[in-house]
Each structure stands twice: as C-alpha cells, then as structure tokens.
Amino acid sequence: MNGGPRIAIDAMGGDSGPGVMIAGASRALKRDPALQFTFYGDETQVREEVAKHSNLAAATIVHSPEAIGGSEKPSQAIRRARTTSMGMAINAVKEGAADAAVSGGNTGAMMAMSKLALRTMPGIDRPALAALLPTLGEQDCVMLDLGANTECDAQNLVQFAVMGSAYARTVLSISKPRVKLLNIGTEELKGTDELKEAAALLREATDYLPFRFDGFTEGDQLSRGVVDVVVTDGFSGNIALKTAEGTARFVTDLLRRAFKSSLRSKAGFALSQPALNLLKVHLDPNNHNGAVFLGLNGLVVKSHGGANPKGVANAISVACGMVRNDIIRKIADDLDNFRAHAFADEAAQ
C-alpha cells in the first residue's frame, strides 16, 4: 500500500450533518497522520467544515447532489445510489479509489448499496454486521450479526463464525479466538434446529480452523469476558446490542441521579470522580463505535448516527485496522480452508 489507508467518508451521513463526520476525520488524522481522506457530500457545506481543520487541507472533496434520508427505504436508496454521498463513497471502494468507506447514515440503505456494489465474497451467502462490545475482561469481544439478517440458517451462522474469528484475530490480535453461539441456554439440547446444526458443524471445523468453538452462551455472559466471538442471527443480535446500550445509559443516568440527590451524595461524587470517569469511558458507546459489514469484496464501516467526533474517529480507526491487516484476504483463506476440509469429509463418507 502506497501511503496510508485511503478512506472514503460519507460526509452527509449521521444525525448531525458533515460537521461531526469531518471533525471525526480530523481527530483520526491526528492519531494517524498517514491517512488519506476523500469526503463525499454537498461541496459548499463540506468545504466550510473542512476549512475549520488545518490538518485536512490535503483531503479531496467530491460533490454529491443528494444524501440518503434516515428513514428512506433501501429499495428507494438503491435507485439513487450513484448521486448520493453514501453511494458514491461505497462506489469508490468498488472502483479501487478507496480502501474503505465510512458512513453514519441509514443502516438498511448502506447494507443494500454495499451488497449491490461490492457483492459477497465466494463462499459467503450473506454479509453480516459485526462490532466490538465492551467486556469485564482484558479486551472487547466481537459480535455478529447485529441486524443485517433477521433470519439465518446453520450455514450462515458457520460463515459468520469464520468471519468473526478473522475479525478477532485482526483487530484484537487473538491467535485462536473463543467462538460461541448465542442461545437461550448452554446445554446442547437447547435452541433452534439451526443453532444445533451450526454447533455440530463448528465442532467439526475447529480442528482445522484458527478458532476454538466453545458451544453456546447466554445473553448475561456477553460482558463477562469469557468469549471472544459471539455469533447470532441479526434479529437476536440487534436486540442484544440495543439492550446493552440501553443498560449502559440506565446505569450512567442512575448514578448521576443518585449523586445529585443530597449534599452528602455530592461530596461522595467528588471523592469517587476518578473511578466514575473510568466507568464512563468503559460505558461510552463512542469508545466502541464502528460496525463493519463482513463478507463483502470491500470494506464498509458503519458509524453510529449519533456518534460524536471521537466516535467517528474510532469508526475510522476500525476501518484502517482492517485495511492494514488485510482482513478480506484472511476471511477468504479461512473460507477456502473450511470448504476444502468440508468437501474432503463429505468425500470420505
């Protein structure tokens, strides 16, 4: 790679317009000066925001006449893809003009556009949305799918496990990740037929793939630090993610309310400030921002629509880490290895 990763930014994506996306890019560039940015959006608005950040003087700006609305249906968005900031950023990855695209826009539209433009990798039936979740362990865990596919069969779940393992090895530097399927219990007899079949396939696969399948896990174990990759369908995954985010906000708001309830509580707050600051950092979703569509022939990262500049910078860092570690090639190699052994096992039977 000549220079640093080339990142295409959908400047119009997100709840707050181009200001936050561009400020986030500036923040990311301060941490990683080799980055190269191209911003897609309304040229007048984008130039006005870029001018506020001297370190973005070398960035490229490409005018896009339209932007995708937050409530726009994917079918409608696809028809306008070529003229929208999101569609143009994704197309830059397809054409080789960018190594990854980052957007805080409409998730459904982003998924549809990415799949249409980049297509799925050989051996992947459906792409999955993956992200890092904070845990009580030494590092985060990977969870997928977080909403791209509401229904999944056993083969989909196995493919997600392979992709999630590659993510954990790439981003978390775990040589042999612990992989578990999200279920309503840890016993082998529990769960849907799809989960049981996927578990059987994964038990066979762990002998020749770079991960360890550890069976099932329940929702209350996701933050315990006992698993590196959690695999589930997008319906369950999205509910689990939103529940975790809501719980984090609940705990934060509850503590804030408790410490303001009396003078004694306020004094206790002052004494507890260092510990509470650490808790705030751990629970802040901006510190874990950046979900990636795995299984495509190109990298597309979804930033939370309400992310602040720090969150956008973290989403960009996720994209850069995957570019530099060539995650698409790692997924392809693991899939080839899995298919080769699966075919060999079938032939031997």
C-alpha positions in Angstrom: 0.0 0.0 0.0 1.4 3.4 -1.1 0.9 5.8 1.8 -1.7 5.2 4.4 -5.2 3.8 4.0 -7.5 5.7 1.7 -10.8 6.3 3.4 -14.0 7.5 1.6 -16.2 9.4 4.0 -19.9 9.9 3.5 -19.9 13.4 5.0 -23.6 13.8 4.9 -24.3 10.6 6.8 -25.2 10.8 10.5 -27.6 12.8 12.6 -25.6 16.0 12.8 -24.5 16.5 9.2 -21.0 17.0 7.9 -19.6 18.8 10.9 -19.3 15.8 13.1 -18.0 13.4 10.4 -15.3 15.9 9.3 -14.3 16.7 12.8 -14.0 13.0 13.4 -11.8 12.5 10.4 -9.6 15.4 11.6 -9.3 13.7 15.0 -8.4 10.3 13.3 -5.7 12.1 11.2 -4.1 13.5 14.3 -3.7 9.9 15.6 -2.7 8.5 12.3 -1.1 11.2 10.0 -0.7 8.7 7.1 -4.5 8.6 6.4 -5.9 9.9 3.1 -9.4 11.2 3.0 -12.0 11.8 0.3 -15.2 13.5 1.5 -18.4 13.0 -0.4 -21.3 15.4 0.1 -22.6 18.9 -0.6 -19.4 20.7 -1.7 -20.3 24.0 -0.1 -21.1 22.5 3.3 -18.1 20.1 3.2 -15.6 22.8 2.2 -16.9 25.1 5.0 -16.3 22.3 7.6 -13.0 21.1 6.2 -11.7 24.7 6.4 -12.1 24.5 10.2 -9.4 21.8 10.4 -6.0 22.7 9.0 -4.8 19.1 9.0 -7.4 18.3 6.4 -6.0 20.7 3.8 -4.8 17.8 1.6 -8.2 16.0 1.7 -10.2 15.5 -1.6 -13.8 16.8 -1.8 -16.2 15.2 -4.3 -19.6 16.9 -4.7 -22.7 14.7 -4.4 -26.0 16.3 -5.2 -28.1 14.1 -2.8 -28.0 12.4 0.6 -29.8 9.3 1.9 -32.5 10.1 4.4 -32.6 8.3 7.8 -36.0 6.8 7.1 -35.5 6.1 3.4 -36.3 2.5 2.3 -33.3 0.5 0.9 -35.2 0.0 -2.4 -35.5 3.7 -2.8 -32.0 4.4 -1.8 -30.5 1.9 -4.3 -32.2 3.7 -7.2 -30.4 7.0 -6.2 -27.1 5.4 -5.2 -25.0 7.0 -8.0 -25.9 10.5 -7.0 -25.8 10.2 -3.2 -22.9 10.8 -0.8 -23.3 7.3 0.6 -23.5 5.6 -2.7 -20.5 7.5 -4.1 -18.3 6.6 -1.1 -19.2 2.9 -1.4 -18.6 3.0 -5.2 -15.1 4.5 -4.5 -14.3 1.2 -2.8 -15.7 -0.8 -5.7 -13.6 1.2 -8.2 -10.4 0.9 -6.2 -10.3 4.6 -5.4 -10.6 4.0 -1.7 -9.6 1.1 0.6 -12.7 1.5 2.9 -15.8 3.6 3.2 -17.2 5.1 6.5 -20.8 6.4 6.9 -23.1 7.2 9.8 -26.2 7.1 7.6 -29.2 4.8 7.1 -28.1 1.2 8.0 -30.6 -0.6 5.7 -29.7 1.6 2.8 -26.0 1.2 3.5 -26.3 -2.6 3.6 -28.3 -2.7 0.4 -25.9 -0.4 -1.5 -22.8 -2.2 -0.2 -24.1 -5.6 -1.2 -25.1 -4.4 -4.7 -21.9 -2.6 -5.4 -19.3 -4.9 -3.8 -21.1 -8.3 -3.9 -20.5 -11.1 -1.4 -17.2 -13.0 -1.3 -17.1 -16.5 -2.7 -18.4 -18.9 0.0 -20.5 -16.2 1.7 -24.2 -16.3 1.3 -25.0 -13.2 3.3 -22.8 -10.4 4.7 -23.1 -9.7 8.5 -22.8 -6.6 10.6 -20.1 -7.0 13.2 -18.9 -4.8 16.0 -16.9 -4.8 19.3 -18.7 -5.0 22.6 -17.0 -3.9 25.9 -16.4 -6.6 28.5 -15.1 -7.1 32.0 -12.1 -9.0 30.5 -8.9 -7.6 29.2 -10.4 -6.8 25.8 -13.6 -6.4 23.9 -15.5 -9.2 22.1 -16.7 -9.4 18.5 -20.4 -9.9 18.0 -22.2 -10.6 14.7 -24.8 -10.4 13.2 -26.1 -7.1 14.6 -29.1 -6.6 12.3 -28.2 -7.3 8.7 -30.1 -10.6 8.5 -33.2 -11.2 10.7 -33.3 -14.9 9.8 -30.2 -17.2 9.4 -29.7 -20.9 8.6 -26.9 -23.1 10.0 -24.6 -22.4 7.1 -25.0 -18.6 7.6 -24.0 -18.9 11.3 -21.0 -21.0 10.4 -19.9 -18.4 7.9 -20.4 -15.7 10.5 -18.2 -17.6 12.9 -15.4 -17.8 10.3 -15.7 -14.1 9.6 -15.9 -13.1 13.2 -12.9 -15.2 14.1 -10.9 -13.3 11.4 -12.1 -10.0 12.9 -10.9 -11.0 16.3 -7.5 -12.1 15.0 -7.1 -8.9 13.0 -8.4 -6.3 15.4 -7.9 -7.9 18.8 -4.8 -9.8 17.9 -6.2 -13.1 19.4 -4.4 -16.0 17.8 -7.1 -18.6 18.5 -10.4 -16.8 19.4 -13.1 -18.5 21.5 -16.3 -18.6 19.5 -19.8 -19.2 20.9 -23.3 -19.2 19.6 -25.8 -17.0 21.4 -28.6 -19.2 22.7 -31.3 -19.5 25.4 -29.1 -21.9 27.4 -25.7 -23.6 27.3 -27.0 -27.1 27.1 -26.5 -28.9 23.8 -30.2 -29.8 23.5 -31.4 -26.2 23.8 -32.1 -23.8 20.9 -33.5 -23.9 17.4 -32.6 -26.6 14.8 -30.4 -24.0 13.0 -28.4 -23.4 16.2 -27.9 -27.1 16.9 -26.9 -27.8 13.3 -24.5 -24.9 13.3 -23.0 -26.1 16.6 -22.4 -29.5 15.1 -20.7 -28.1 12.1 -18.5 -25.8 14.2 -17.3 -28.6 16.4 -16.1 -30.4 13.4 -14.4 -27.3 12.0 -12.4 -26.3 15.0 -9.8 -29.0 14.2 -8.7 -27.1 11.0 -9.7 -23.5 11.5 -7.9 -20.9 13.7 -10.6 -20.7 16.4 -12.0 -22.7 19.2 -15.7 -23.4 19.3 -16.9 -23.4 22.9 -20.6 -24.2 22.4 -23.4 -21.9 23.5 -23.5 -18.7 25.6 -26.4 -16.8 27.1 -27.1 -13.1 27.0 -26.0 -12.5 30.5 -22.5 -13.7 29.7 -21.7 -11.3 26.8 -19.9 -8.8 29.0 -18.1 -11.3 31.3 -15.0 -11.6 29.1 -15.4 -15.3 28.7 -15.9 -15.3 24.9 -14.1 -13.6 22.0 -16.6 -14.0 19.2 -20.4 -14.2 19.7 -22.4 -15.5 16.7 -26.1 -15.0 16.3 -28.8 -14.0 13.8 -29.3 -10.3 13.1 -32.7 -10.2 14.9 -31.4 -11.5 18.2 -28.1 -9.7 17.8 -29.7 -6.3 17.3 -31.9 -6.8 20.3 -28.9 -7.8 22.5 -26.9 -4.8 21.3 -29.7 -2.3 21.9 -30.4 -3.8 25.3 -26.7 -3.5 26.2 -26.6 0.1 25.1 -29.8 0.9 27.0 -28.5 -0.7 30.1 -25.3 1.3 29.9 -27.3 4.6 29.6 -29.5 3.4 32.5 -26.6 2.8 34.8 -25.0 6.1 33.9 -28.2 8.1 34.4 -28.9 6.2 37.7 -25.5 7.1 39.1 -25.8 10.7 38.0 -29.2 11.0 39.7 -28.0 9.3 42.9 -25.0 11.6 43.3 -27.2 14.7 42.9 -29.8 13.6 45.5 -28.2 15.2 48.5 -25.2 17.3 49.7 -23.6 14.1 51.2 -24.1 12.4 47.8 -22.4 15.3 46.0 -19.5 15.1 48.4 -19.3 11.3 47.7 -19.3 12.1 44.0 -16.3 14.3 44.3 -14.4 11.6 46.1 -15.5 9.0 43.6 -14.8 11.1 40.5 -11.6 9.2 39.3 -13.4 5.8 39.4 -16.5 7.2 37.8 -14.5 8.6 35.0 -13.1 5.2 34.3 -16.7 3.8 34.3 -17.8 6.5 31.9 -15.1 5.7 29.5 -15.9 2.0 29.6 -19.7 2.6 29.0 -19.4 5.4 26.4 -20.6 3.9 23.1 -18.3 6.3 21.2 -15.3 4.4 22.5 -16.6 1.3 20.8 -18.1 2.9 17.7 -17.7 1.3 14.2 -19.5 -1.8 12.9 -18.2 -3.4 9.7 -20.1 -5.3 7.0 -18.1 -8.6 6.8 -18.3 -10.9 3.8 -18.2 -8.3 1.0 -15.5 -7.8 -1.6 -14.6 -4.5 0.0 -14.7 -2.7 3.4 -17.6 -0.6 4.6 -17.8 0.6 8.2 -21.0 1.9 9.8 -20.6 4.7 12.4 -23.5 5.2 14.8 -25.7 8.0 13.5 -25.5 9.9 16.8 -21.7 9.4 17.3 -19.6 12.4 18.3 -16.2 13.2 16.7 -14.4 10.8 19.0 -16.9 8.1 17.9 -16.4 8.8 14.2 -12.6 8.7 14.7 -12.9 5.3 16.3 -15.0 4.0 13.4 -12.3 5.3 11.0 -9.7 3.5 13.1 -11.7 0.3 12.8 -11.6 0.7 9.0 -7.9 1.4 9.0 -7.0 -1.6 11.1 -8.9 -3.9 8.8 -7.2 -2.4 5.7 -3.7 -2.7 7.2 -4.3 -6.2 8.3 -5.9 -7.3 5.1 -9.0 -8.9 6.7 -10.7 -9.7 3.4 -7.8 -12.0 2.4 -7.8 -13.6 5.9 -11.5 -14.3 5.6 -11.1 -15.7 2.1 -8.2 -18.0 3.3 -10.3 -19.3 6.2 -13.3 -20.0 4.0 -11.1 -21.8 1.4 -9.7 -24.0 4.2 -13.1 -24.7 5.7 -14.6 -25.6 2.3 -11.6 -27.8 1.4 -11.9 -29.9 4.6 -15.7 -30.0 4.4 -15.6 -31.4 0.9 -12.9 -33.9 2.0 -15.1 -35.0 4.9 -18.0 -35.5 2.5 -16.0 -37.5 0.1 -14.7 -39.7 2.8 -18.2 -40.6 4.0 
